[in-house]
Amino acid sequence: MLSTSERYSSSPVQRDRVVIVGGGVAGLSAAVELVQRGTHVILLEHRRFLGGRTYSFLDETTGDVVDNGQHLLMGCYHETRRYLHTIGSGHLATLQRNLRIDFVHPERGVATLACPSLPSPFHALVGLLKLRSLPLFDRLKLVAVGKELLFSSDEKEARLHSMTVDEWLTSLGQTELNKKYLWDIIAIGSLNDDPKVVSALLFYRVLRAAFAGRRRDSCLLVPRVGLSELLVDPAVRYLKQRGAEIRTNCTVQELIIEGERVVGVRCDDGMVVEGDAFISAVPHYAFPSLASGASSDSALRTRKRAASCFESSPIISIHLWLDKVVVEEEIVALLDSTVQWVFNRSKMVKRKSDTPTKIKQYLTLVMSGATKYVDVEKERLVELAMHDLRSAFPRSVGANVLHSLVIKEKRATFSPKPEIEGHRPPPDIGVRNLAIAGDWTDTGLPATIEGAVLSGRRAAEVLLSKLTVRNDVAESANVF
């Protein structure tokens, strides 16, 4: 994996210089889009590695590739799949032929959501009606949600704008079992917070994207490598080959603003990086300091105040290396458990031949919306994870943890409460040569990899449009 600035190179300057602040997925997506159009990109990242909140690393004890947080990707992630195809890593993730998710309850056992090879949305309807973790009466109630997803309108979205997921599901007659054993699992996994507080509109859009489009949109897209190898390192190679400059260990303190345009960025070592146009691809919590130089009546200052309204929601990943195989499935949703998801990394990602022989299985257990657990000691979190495993998988009784690692991403995503939607900025915020990217911007999606990739492309398109206007004007008047 690429991690140090020494491994990134520069190349001759092309006609337009775009400076991107932030080397996460949004920044990389913007950079990839720009270099395809012949733009010279300078990408600045404050850490020594790229990827933002989406990266992987080698565990020194086992030699396994560890993701900082396991992500659920889906076939409906069209922007992400396009991005992967562009940078040449699309083959490193496998799309299910048909959606299959195993739900495991500690007392009721295993129930499988298995959608047949039928046209959408009938594949989902049949799969849900066969989901035996729910009584037949409750399953029949699921049809009401399916009907709601078939047709969209401005009126419907306006109605959902102020509702929470729980309120919306209740209005559709969903039973408590339907919520607890199906919808809440999906909502927490996709929106990363309590269904009683998060946006019904975003959940509706997630479900429509997955189940109201093509059949394979609902299928899981399973990475076969670490997140860095899938999303980051191929992008770095792609950018370098096209002359982009990538500078790590470069902390940008603020945008330098003169009049109605940005003229440069000031780094913490005093260096000023100038450019023709700029993209801010930093998280919501970093944006206010970046915009500290904006005048009190500027559009940038308005967006700075809006960014301060966002709240973060944490994700905890508990990595366990065991002395026996306890889970056969690749991906499992746990019901009535502290942990929501179990990822069988031994099955998902090819393990290295020099992995210690005593280790028989590597699992990642994920707790989304984990605010109440974020301050719990790591040893206690491992105990909780093993308790959930032993309750759900009888074979795990007697299994020993040979190695463990707990990663707390305290600011993994923003909490998508209904009232926050009005604060999400568009890519063009009214500054002549600046665009905004990031999963917190107005993508119409929750804070996902898909949202980050989409935001980067949109920001790039905004700047390309601005640069086209600038170049046309310059040809006739030599001004910007």
TORVEX-533511 format. One line per field, with one value per residue (C-alpha): residue number from 1; residue in one letter; y, z, x. Coordinates in nm, 4 decimals. Example, Ala and Ser with C-alpha at 12.3 -4.5 7.8 and 13.67 -1.06 7.14 Angstrom:
2
num	1/2
residuo	a/s
yy	-0.4500/-0.1060
zz	0.7800/0.7140
xx	1.2300/1.3670
This chain:
480
num	1/2/3/4/5/6/7/8/9/10/11/12/13/14/15/16/17/18/19/20/21/22/23/24/25/26/27/28/29/30/31/32/33/34/35/36/37/38/39/40/41/42/43/44/45/46/47/48/49/50/51/52/53/54/55/56/57/58/59/60/61/62/63/64/65/66/67/68/69/70/71/72/73/74/75/76/77/78/79/80/81/82/83/84/85/86/87/88/89/90/91/92/93/94/95/96/97/98/99/100/101/102/103/104/105/106/107/108/109/110/111/112/113/114/115/116/117/118/119/120/121/122/123/124/125/126/127/128/129/130/131/132/133/134/135/136/137/138/139/140/141/142/143/144/145/146/147/148/149/150/151/152/153/154/155/156/157/158/159/160/161/162/163/164/165/166/167/168/169/170/171/172/173/174/175/176/177/178/179/180/181/182/183/184/185/186/187/188/189/190/191/192/193/194/195/196/197/198/199/200/201/202/203/204/205/206/207/208/209/210/211/212/213/214/215/216/217/218/219/220/221/222/223/224/225/226/227/228/229/230/231/232/233/234/235/236/237/238/239/240/241/242/243/244/245/246/247/248/249/250/251/252/253/254/255/256/257/258/259/260/261/262/263/264/265/266/267/268/269/270/271/272/273/274/275/276/277/278/279/280/281/282/283/284/285/286/287/288/289/290/291/292/293/294/295/296/297/298/299/300/301/302/303/304/305/306/307/308/309/310/311/312/313/314/315/316/317/318/319/320/321/322/323/324/325/326/327/328/329/330/331/332/333/334/335/336/337/338/339/340/341/342/343/344/345/346/347/348/349/350/351/352/353/354/355/356/357/358/359/360/361/362/363/364/365/366/367/368/369/370/371/372/373/374/375/376/377/378/379/380/381/382/383/384/385/386/387/388/389/390/391/392/393/394/395/396/397/398/399/400/401/402/403/404/405/406/407/408/409/410/411/412/413/414/415/416/417/418/419/420/421/422/423/424/425/426/427/428/429/430/431/432/433/434/435/436/437/438/439/440/441/442/443/444/445/446/447/448/449/450/451/452/453/454/455/456/457/458/459/460/461/462/463/464/465/466/467/468/469/470/471/472/473/474/475/476/477/478/479/480
residuo	m/l/s/t/s/e/r/y/s/s/s/p/v/q/r/d/r/v/v/i/v/g/g/g/v/a/g/l/s/a/a/v/e/l/v/q/r/g/t/h/v/i/l/l/e/h/r/r/f/l/g/g/r/t/y/s/f/l/d/e/t/t/g/d/v/v/d/n/g/q/h/l/l/m/g/c/y/h/e/t/r/r/y/l/h/t/i/g/s/g/h/l/a/t/l/q/r/n/l/r/i/d/f/v/h/p/e/r/g/v/a/t/l/a/c/p/s/l/p/s/p/f/h/a/l/v/g/l/l/k/l/r/s/l/p/l/f/d/r/l/k/l/v/a/v/g/k/e/l/l/f/s/s/d/e/k/e/a/r/l/h/s/m/t/v/d/e/w/l/t/s/l/g/q/t/e/l/n/k/k/y/l/w/d/i/i/a/i/g/s/l/n/d/d/p/k/v/v/s/a/l/l/f/y/r/v/l/r/a/a/f/a/g/r/r/r/d/s/c/l/l/v/p/r/v/g/l/s/e/l/l/v/d/p/a/v/r/y/l/k/q/r/g/a/e/i/r/t/n/c/t/v/q/e/l/i/i/e/g/e/r/v/v/g/v/r/c/d/d/g/m/v/v/e/g/d/a/f/i/s/a/v/p/h/y/a/f/p/s/l/a/s/g/a/s/s/d/s/a/l/r/t/r/k/r/a/a/s/c/f/e/s/s/p/i/i/s/i/h/l/w/l/d/k/v/v/v/e/e/e/i/v/a/l/l/d/s/t/v/q/w/v/f/n/r/s/k/m/v/k/r/k/s/d/t/p/t/k/i/k/q/y/l/t/l/v/m/s/g/a/t/k/y/v/d/v/e/k/e/r/l/v/e/l/a/m/h/d/l/r/s/a/f/p/r/s/v/g/a/n/v/l/h/s/l/v/i/k/e/k/r/a/t/f/s/p/k/p/e/i/e/g/h/r/p/p/p/d/i/g/v/r/n/l/a/i/a/g/d/w/t/d/t/g/l/p/a/t/i/e/g/a/v/l/s/g/r/r/a/a/e/v/l/l/s/k/l/t/v/r/n/d/v/a/e/s/a/n/v/f
yy	0.0000/0.3555/0.5731/0.8237/1.1397/1.0044/0.7580/1.0297/1.2221/1.5444/1.6255/1.9290/2.1834/2.1792/2.4663/2.4881/2.4158/2.2887/2.2523/1.9911/2.0050/1.6607/1.3211/1.1115/0.9321/1.2583/1.4330/1.1354/1.1128/1.4819/1.4465/1.1449/1.3297/1.6391/1.4686/1.2898/1.6344/1.7471/1.9540/1.9680/1.8608/1.9327/1.7153/1.8099/1.5709/1.6407/1.2775/1.0626/0.8429/0.8951/0.7619/0.9819/0.7727/0.4844/0.3049/-0.0210/-0.1289/-0.4417/-0.5891/-0.6556/-0.9570/-1.1558/-1.0017/-0.9596/-0.6513/-0.4609/-0.2054/0.0857/0.0227/-0.2447/-0.0924/-0.2459/-0.1706/-0.2443/-0.2833/0.0466/0.2249/0.3246/0.6177/0.3983/0.1234/0.3798/0.5192/0.1702/0.0918/0.4164/0.3576/-0.0087/-0.1855/-0.2898/-0.6538/-0.6436/-0.6408/-0.9120/-0.8402/-1.1054/-1.2729/-1.2309/-1.0554/-1.2847/-1.1814/-1.4196/-1.2947/-1.4780/-1.4596/-1.6094/-1.8092/-1.8345/-1.9316/-1.8415/-1.6793/-1.5885/-1.3023/-1.4672/-1.2913/-1.5067/-1.4237/-1.2335/-0.8851/-0.5974/-0.5344/-0.8828/-1.0388/-0.8301/-0.8929/-1.2710/-1.2631/-1.0588/-1.2743/-1.5785/-1.4157/-1.6508/-1.4349/-1.2620/-1.4198/-1.4435/-1.1695/-0.9292/-1.0254/-0.9384/-0.5897/-0.5428/-0.5044/-0.1547/-0.0382/-0.1969/-0.0067/0.3182/0.2654/0.2117/0.5748/0.8924/1.2515/1.5925/1.5836/1.2526/1.3698/1.6928/1.4914/1.2649/1.5594/1.6241/1.2643/1.0137/0.6573/0.5246/0.7688/0.6799/0.3043/0.3460/0.5438/0.2495/0.0048/-0.1684/-0.3849/-0.3608/-0.6952/-0.5662/-0.2657/-0.4531/-0.7496/-0.5900/-0.2182/-0.0992/-0.3215/-0.1720/0.1829/0.1667/0.0109/0.2744/0.5880/0.5035/0.6228/0.5424/0.5044/0.7158/1.0224/0.9838/1.1065/0.9105/1.0854/0.9505/0.6014/0.6123/0.7059/0.4252/0.1696/0.3035/0.2895/-0.0701/-0.2169/0.0009/-0.0156/-0.3111/-0.6471/-0.6476/-0.2987/-0.4685/-0.7133/-0.6692/-0.5641/-0.7520/-0.6195/-0.8944/-0.6700/-0.4003/-0.0620/0.1087/-0.1471/-0.1112/0.2630/0.4509/0.3019/0.2470/0.6087/0.7292/0.5348/0.6663/1.0264/0.9988/0.8547/1.1644/1.4192/1.5003/1.6211/1.4535/1.6008/1.4215/1.5483/1.8832/2.0438/2.3289/2.5938/2.8156/2.9305/3.2611/3.4751/3.7995/3.9608/3.6964/3.4308/3.2010/3.2699/3.0033/2.7908/2.8445/2.5358/2.4983/2.5250/2.8684/2.7491/2.8963/2.6808/2.8818/2.7643/2.8644/2.6901/2.4984/2.2137/2.1680/1.7941/1.7953/1.6573/1.8790/1.9174/2.0473/2.2906/2.5786/2.6290/2.6041/2.8876/3.1039/3.3790/3.4390/3.7779/3.7956/3.8530/3.5998/3.2774/3.0904/3.2205/3.1154/2.7619/2.7672/2.8334/2.5580/2.3061/2.3789/2.2384/1.8843/1.6131/1.3080/0.9469/0.6821/0.3326/0.0712/-0.2187/-0.5147/-0.7381/-1.0881/-1.3625/-1.6988/-2.0462/-2.2151/-2.1528/-2.0366/-1.8613/-2.0099/-1.7239/-1.4215/-1.1541/-1.1966/-0.9565/-1.0220/-0.9697/-0.8719/-0.8138/-0.5309/-0.5950/-0.5547/-0.7145/-0.9894/-0.9988/-1.3174/-1.1642/-1.5048/-1.5791/-1.2312/-1.1521/-1.3973/-1.4476/-1.4474/-1.7784/-1.6670/-1.6088/-1.7800/-2.1383/-2.1222/-1.8626/-2.0337/-1.7409/-1.3635/-1.1839/-0.8170/-0.7248/-0.3823/-0.1571/0.1326/0.4340/0.3384/0.6557/0.4728/0.2393/0.4751/0.5358/0.1698/0.0121/-0.1977/-0.5105/-0.4831/-0.4379/-0.7587/-0.9352/-0.7994/-0.9109/-1.2619/-1.2808/-1.1974/-1.4561/-1.7288/-1.6455/-1.6604/-1.9291/-2.2414/-2.3398/-2.0298/-2.1703/-2.2676/-2.0551/-1.8479/-1.4998/-1.5185/-1.1562/-0.8597/-0.5039/-0.2425/0.0633/0.3492/0.5948/0.8565/1.0833/0.8134/0.9887/1.2800/1.1972/1.2425/1.3889/1.5426/1.8983/1.8669/1.8231/2.1958/2.2640/2.0383/2.2612/2.2146/2.1796/2.5385/2.7683/3.0944/3.1479/3.2098/2.9433/2.7121/2.3938/2.1777/1.7971/1.5424/1.2898/1.5615/1.7830/1.7798/1.4487/1.3325/1.0322/0.9511/0.9530/0.6597/0.5834/0.6330/0.9803/1.0706/0.9547/1.1350/1.4579/1.4521/1.4124/1.6894/1.9278/1.8560/1.9236/2.2558/2.3670/2.2485/2.4623/2.7607/2.7133/2.6918/3.0256/3.1721/3.0606/3.1898/3.5275/3.5351/3.4820/3.8002/4.0179/3.8523/3.8629/3.6136
zz	0.0000/-0.0726/0.2314/0.2175/0.0186/-0.1207/-0.3284/-0.5061/-0.7950/-0.9799/-1.3497/-1.5805/-1.5279/-1.7754/-1.8709/-1.5665/-1.2101/-0.9688/-0.6027/-0.4118/-0.0329/0.1126/-0.0107/0.0922/-0.1525/-0.2490/-0.3236/-0.5186/-0.7191/-0.8088/-0.9041/-1.1269/-1.3042/-1.3602/-1.4947/-1.7523/-1.8939/-1.9131/-1.5943/-1.3798/-1.0265/-0.7013/-0.4260/-0.0659/0.2263/0.5883/0.6802/0.5496/0.3567/0.1400/0.1731/0.4494/0.6576/0.4107/0.4228/0.5118/0.6612/0.7420/1.0876/1.2083/1.4208/1.1601/0.8287/0.7371/0.5615/0.8029/0.6952/0.9324/0.8903/0.6872/0.4222/0.2623/-0.1095/-0.3430/-0.7105/-0.7028/-0.6287/-0.9943/-0.9307/-0.7250/-0.9863/-1.2573/-1.0479/-0.9883/-1.3592/-1.4434/-1.2044/-1.3029/-0.9840/-1.0691/-1.0868/-0.7195/-0.5995/-0.6745/-0.7334/-0.6111/-0.8815/-0.6611/-0.3298/-0.0359/0.3274/0.6222/0.9386/1.2589/1.5803/1.8999/1.9662/1.6319/1.4293/1.0677/0.8205/0.4706/0.2491/-0.0876/-0.3920/-0.7003/-1.0594/-1.1341/-1.2810/-1.0336/-0.8107/-0.8062/-0.7025/-0.3845/-0.3125/-0.3367/-0.1295/0.1471/0.1576/0.2160/0.4979/0.7845/1.0595/1.0418/1.0883/0.7711/0.8877/0.9317/0.5991/0.4188/0.5681/0.3844/0.0599/0.1695/0.1681/-0.1719/-0.3162/-0.1714/-0.3509/-0.6960/-0.7709/-0.6650/-0.6768/-0.5454/-0.3187/-0.1658/-0.1067/0.0492/0.2886/0.3843/0.4304/0.7890/0.8929/1.0655/0.9424/1.2324/1.1676/0.7996/0.8624/1.1199/0.8693/0.6303/0.8886/0.9599/1.2716/1.5474/1.4353/1.0780/1.2074/1.4550/1.2381/0.8938/0.8354/1.1381/1.0433/0.6936/0.8223/1.0815/0.8298/0.5638/0.7730/1.0772/1.3499/1.5334/1.2979/1.5436/1.4638/1.1059/0.7830/0.6211/0.2926/0.2761/0.3750/0.1079/-0.1505/-0.0355/-0.0685/-0.4073/-0.5407/-0.4250/-0.4999/-0.7584/-1.0296/-1.1958/-1.0209/-0.9510/-0.7992/-0.4775/-0.4733/-0.2450/-0.4005/-0.1974/-0.1901/-0.2314/-0.1150/0.1458/0.0971/0.0110/-0.2575/-0.3980/-0.3793/-0.3070/-0.4414/-0.7971/-0.7990/-0.6925/-0.9764/-1.2213/-1.1132/-1.1197/-1.4692/-1.5805/-1.4195/-1.0957/-0.7931/-0.4624/-0.1434/0.1860/0.5335/0.4086/0.6425/0.4874/0.7434/0.5350/0.1963/0.0900/-0.0446/-0.2385/-0.3361/-0.4810/-0.5576/-0.3899/-0.4859/-0.2834/0.0272/0.3236/0.4779/0.8376/0.7352/0.5865/0.2262/-0.0050/-0.2903/-0.5730/-0.8425/-1.0972/-0.9104/-0.5877/-0.4410/-0.0705/-0.0113/0.3666/0.6171/0.7692/1.0930/0.9101/0.6777/0.9245/0.9934/0.6226/0.5537/0.8438/0.6118/0.4520/0.4999/0.7245/0.4386/0.1947/0.0689/0.2095/0.5610/0.5311/0.4449/0.7276/0.9751/0.8171/0.8496/1.2224/1.2571/1.1692/1.4321/1.3906/1.4397/1.5245/1.3931/1.5881/1.4138/1.6252/1.4523/1.5928/1.5016/1.6332/1.6767/1.5064/1.2245/1.3732/1.0823/0.7351/0.5668/0.4157/0.5549/0.8382/1.0005/1.3725/1.5345/1.8989/1.9343/2.0234/1.6986/1.3790/1.1183/1.0970/0.8030/0.7410/0.6278/0.5885/0.3158/0.1646/0.1279/0.0299/0.3231/0.2995/0.3116/0.6085/0.8379/1.1753/1.1517/1.4848/1.3393/1.1723/1.1107/1.0908/1.1539/1.1584/1.3707/1.3151/1.5471/1.3568/1.5278/1.8229/2.0317/2.3574/2.3133/2.1843/2.5307/2.6358/2.6890/2.4006/2.6111/2.7066/2.3421/2.2516/2.5304/2.3982/2.0458/2.1614/2.3628/2.0494/1.8488/2.1061/2.1268/1.7495/1.6432/1.8638/1.7139/1.8649/2.2157/2.3170/2.0504/2.1728/2.0625/1.9568/1.8528/1.8466/1.7266/1.7969/1.5721/1.6796/1.4050/1.6272/1.3341/1.0785/0.9284/0.9931/1.1634/0.8879/1.0924/0.8929/0.9893/0.8591/0.4944/0.4532/0.5661/0.3147/0.0608/-0.3168/-0.5017/-0.6247/-0.3241/-0.5156/-0.4998/-0.8491/-0.8570/-0.5670/-0.5420/-0.2415/-0.2237/0.0517/0.1590/0.3786/0.0818/-0.0939/-0.2775/-0.1937/-0.0221/0.3303/0.4179/0.2046/-0.0339/-0.3150/-0.1849/-0.1567/-0.5110/-0.6489/-0.4688/-0.6117/-0.9681/-0.9279/-0.7786/-1.0684/-1.3199/-1.1515/-1.1746/-1.5320/-1.6214/-1.4367/-1.6039/-1.9464/-1.8864/-1.7511/-2.0523/-2.2952/-2.1203/-2.1013/-2.4750/-2.5376/-2.2370/-2.0525/-1.7183/-1.4677
xx	0.0000/0.1155/0.1529/0.4378/0.4863/0.8145/0.6123/0.4150/0.5666/0.4980/0.4909/0.4938/0.2187/-0.0691/-0.2978/-0.5282/-0.4196/-0.6826/-0.5870/-0.7854/-0.7764/-0.8436/-0.7272/-1.0253/-1.2532/-1.4282/-1.0994/-0.9676/-1.2896/-1.2672/-0.9017/-0.9673/-1.2472/-1.0319/-0.7210/-0.9348/-1.0150/-0.6516/-0.6531/-0.3417/-0.4304/-0.2493/-0.3939/-0.3120/-0.3654/-0.2770/-0.2077/0.0760/-0.1673/-0.4723/-0.8249/-0.9632/-1.2021/-1.1719/-0.8385/-0.6666/-0.3361/-0.1382/-0.1776/0.1767/0.0831/-0.1092/-0.0089/-0.3766/-0.5090/-0.7354/-0.9942/-1.0460/-1.4183/-1.5928/-1.8187/-2.1266/-2.1192/-2.4085/-2.4823/-2.6733/-2.3460/-2.3192/-2.0837/-1.8511/-1.8468/-1.7741/-1.4891/-1.3450/-1.3652/-1.1856/-0.8950/-0.8723/-0.9811/-1.3362/-1.2290/-1.1277/-1.4905/-1.7465/-2.1144/-2.3577/-2.5664/-2.8716/-2.9100/-2.8433/-2.8107/-2.8224/-2.9941/-2.9041/-3.1041/-2.9565/-3.2762/-3.4556/-3.1512/-3.0781/-3.3160/-3.2028/-3.3106/-3.2527/-3.3911/-3.4581/-3.3612/-3.6795/-3.7170/-3.7085/-3.9015/-4.0544/-3.7231/-3.7236/-4.0909/-4.0504/-3.7314/-3.8933/-4.2056/-3.9833/-3.7855/-3.8661/-3.7220/-4.0624/-4.4084/-4.6173/-4.8574/-4.5649/-4.4106/-4.7319/-4.7063/-4.3757/-4.5692/-4.6777/-4.3162/-4.2623/-4.5579/-4.4246/-4.0922/-4.2406/-4.3162/-4.1428/-4.2636/-4.1699/-4.4740/-4.3704/-4.0137/-4.1399/-4.3554/-4.0658/-3.8281/-3.9387/-4.0041/-3.7793/-3.7362/-3.9406/-4.2243/-4.2345/-4.2367/-4.5125/-4.7195/-4.6870/-4.8207/-4.4919/-4.4997/-4.2418/-4.0973/-4.0607/-3.8725/-3.6570/-3.5624/-3.5390/-3.5819/-3.3832/-3.0888/-3.0827/-3.1368/-2.8594/-2.6230/-2.6881/-2.7546/-2.5379/-2.7718/-3.0939/-3.3954/-3.5944/-3.3813/-3.2547/-3.4089/-3.6910/-3.6153/-3.2606/-3.3737/-3.6422/-3.3805/-3.1512/-3.4301/-3.5402/-3.1857/-3.1488/-3.4903/-3.6671/-3.4037/-3.2362/-3.2352/-2.8629/-2.8767/-2.9884/-2.6961/-2.3982/-2.0686/-1.8081/-1.4482/-1.1873/-0.9031/-0.8540/-1.0160/-0.6877/-0.6097/-0.9617/-1.0293/-0.7084/-0.3851/-0.5183/-0.6403/-0.2954/-0.1343/-0.3945/-0.3331/0.0460/0.0400/-0.1520/0.0768/-0.1030/0.0914/0.0035/0.1417/0.0900/0.1779/0.0502/-0.2022/-0.3984/-0.4853/-0.7119/-0.8241/-0.6708/-0.9519/-0.9265/-1.2534/-1.4826/-1.2248/-0.9758/-0.6144/-0.4399/-0.4257/-0.1963/-0.0361/0.0773/0.4440/0.3768/0.3800/0.1163/-0.0119/-0.1685/-0.4034/-0.6631/-0.9433/-0.9941/-1.1966/-1.2574/-1.2944/-1.2617/-1.5173/-1.7847/-1.5905/-1.2806/-1.4572/-1.5171/-1.1461/-1.0677/-1.3128/-1.1934/-1.0732/-1.4115/-1.5756/-1.8812/-2.1252/-1.9817/-2.1400/-1.8414/-1.9043/-2.2704/-2.1641/-1.9138/-2.1953/-2.4047/-2.1211/-2.1059/-2.4606/-2.3538/-2.3150/-2.0940/-2.1985/-1.9362/-1.8711/-1.6789/-1.5068/-1.3969/-1.1441/-1.1076/-0.8616/-0.9866/-0.8407/-1.1358/-1.3809/-1.7105/-1.8861/-1.9330/-2.1175/-1.9387/-2.1706/-2.4203/-2.6662/-2.7129/-3.0519/-3.1077/-2.7337/-2.5009/-2.3140/-2.5173/-2.2925/-2.0319/-1.7914/-1.5982/-1.2720/-1.1110/-1.3634/-1.3916/-1.0214/-0.7505/-0.5189/-0.1430/0.0408/0.2518/-0.0488/0.0193/-0.1087/-0.2915/-0.5271/-0.8220/-1.0563/-1.0488/-1.3801/-1.4785/-1.7805/-1.9351/-2.1354/-2.2919/-2.4434/-2.2252/-2.2481/-2.3277/-2.0288/-1.7632/-1.6162/-1.6282/-1.2852/-1.1592/-1.1276/-1.4922/-1.5933/-1.4118/-1.6031/-1.9330/-1.8465/-1.7561/-2.0794/-2.2784/-2.0853/-2.1407/-2.5107/-2.5586/-2.3121/-2.2941/-1.9591/-1.8013/-1.8445/-1.4946/-1.3290/-1.0366/-0.9366/-0.5725/-0.5518/-0.7891/-0.8006/-1.0681/-1.0984/-1.3233/-1.4064/-1.5664/-1.6488/-1.7201/-2.0234/-2.2526/-2.5817/-2.8449/-3.1267/-3.4132/-3.3233/-2.9665/-3.0678/-3.1215/-2.7647/-2.5895/-2.4103/-2.4250/-2.0933/-2.1229/-2.1639/-2.1291/-1.7525/-1.6134/-1.3411/-1.4280/-1.6337/-1.7208/-1.7038/-1.7536/-2.0155/-2.1719/-2.2556/-2.5921/-2.5634/-2.9150/-2.7556/-2.6391/-2.2689/-2.1554/-1.8713/-2.1207/-2.2039/-1.8361/-1.7564/-2.0610/-1.9721/-1.6212/-1.7438/-2.0005/-1.7442/-1.5091/-1.7845/-1.8664/-1.5043/-1.4661/-1.7655/-1.6178/-1.2795/-1.4409/-1.6143/-1.2901/-1.0892/-1.3516/-1.3513/-0.9721/-0.9420/-1.1410/-1.0662/-0.7768/-0.9578/-1.1080
